[in-house]
């Protein structure tokens, strides 16, 4: 209540409303972050965004759940509950109601892995794969040191070691070792020349390690050769550009089976008979060439995606063409096309099964041959072998896919900073 006096009037009491006075609140500390509502974050939010984001998506989700509900129990029962895990032969697997015959896979596992490679020498295959896996892990580990040394070992030293471990010491090398042993009078060297690493012909190679060999050779050769073909196709030299375009378009325009048949039948005609490529070398050349032309198109797309200003900036700095490509352009182009590169690798890994057409005993051919064994023959044995093969290919392809996604995120973070 306030007293207000006006001229010619008595004093009046005027009531002033206190609630219209503005009030100001100043926070003295930072408010803590509150979790998002359940409808936005957490499991419910993820389901809402990915499984029920629209009517069509919701219908597909419900149909998928219905399909899993109807078929998953039977699949689990066949794969695990009713499966035959141990048996001396296929009689138990042929019994009515029997599930997957994992005993058959266990009995044929060495054949799946090594084919007809002599069983007393499979340590050579194991050692070769172990060395290759170690060098590959060294190269692919993002924070590993001295990758240049690992690259030289993998591309130069490892192929020589792997060839002599898998194939053995040929007559020429044995004669050289024997000559050195006679020259120096060394009995241990003479024993090495006579007894170490006998030759195992490629006709005995087979199984998983042949599939890995074909895929590794194709992957290792296709990336650098594909980069060279892509650069040649964009070259300003007419002859180089014409040759690269012709090779890419001709090889890419035919199926891989045709390339394999051509490599198997035509390559020996272009060299003297004594230099004729080995029966395994021919499909290796065909697979590597086929993969390289597809890789060239993937890399060419990455080169075209690099902004023109990157080229102009490098030339403004006075960099040579090779330095510009090696230090500026190719790193960006290959980063852009990582999904396409890995997709080509995955397709190549699965296409290795086609080498069986030209007589190479790969993993799938081993599975297909083992099921004909009368001791284990049966519908569940065949199906289990193919499930095992599908799992093998899925694990490798899924691993490559996850690794590419990890590297893509890592490189994207590097570019964003």
Number of C-alpha atoms within 10 A of each C-alpha: 9 9 9 10 11 8 6 6 7 9 11 12 11 10 9 10 8 7 7 7 7 6 6 4 5 5 6 6 6 6 7 6 6 6 9 10 10 11 13 14 14 13 11 13 16 15 14 16 15 12 18 17 12 12 10 10 14 15 13 14 15 13 12 12 11 12 11 12 11 11 10 12 11 12 14 13 14 19 18 14 14 15 21 21 17 15 15 11 15 21 12 19 26 17 11 7 10 17 25 26 30 22 22 27 23 14 15 18 16 16 21 27 23 24 26 17 21 12 11 7 14 15 13 17 18 16 14 20 16 12 15 18 12 12 18 14 13 19 19 12 11 12 9 11 11 10 16 10 11 20 16 11 14 20 13 11 12 17 15 11 14 18 12 17 21 24 18 19 22 14 12 9 12 20 15 12 19 21 15 15 18 13 9 10 12 12 12 10 18 19 13 15 23 15 11 13 18 18 14 18 14 18 15 14 23 23 25 23 20 22 22 16 15 24 24 18 15 24 23 15 19 26 22 14 18 25 22 16 28 27 20 21 23 17 14 10 10 12 12 15 17 14 13 22 17 12 14 23 12 11 19 18 9 11 10 20 17 12 20 24 17 14 22 22 12 13 15 17 9 9 11 9 9 7 9 14 17 14 17 20 15 21 27 24 21 24 28 23 25 23 26 29 26 23 28 26 19 24 28 22 17 22 24 11 13 18 12 10 9 14 16 12 13 18 13 9 9 11 15 11 11 10 12 19 18 12 12 17 19 18 14 20 21 20 16 21 19 18 16 19 21 20 18 19 24 21 14 21 20 15 17 24 18 18 25 16 12 17 14 24 28 28 26 25 21 24 25 15 14 22 23 13 10 10 12 25 18 18 13 24 25 22 15 23 24 17 13 16 18 12 12 13 15 14 11 13 19 12 13 16 16 12 15 18 15 13 15 17 12 12 14 13 10 9 9 6 5
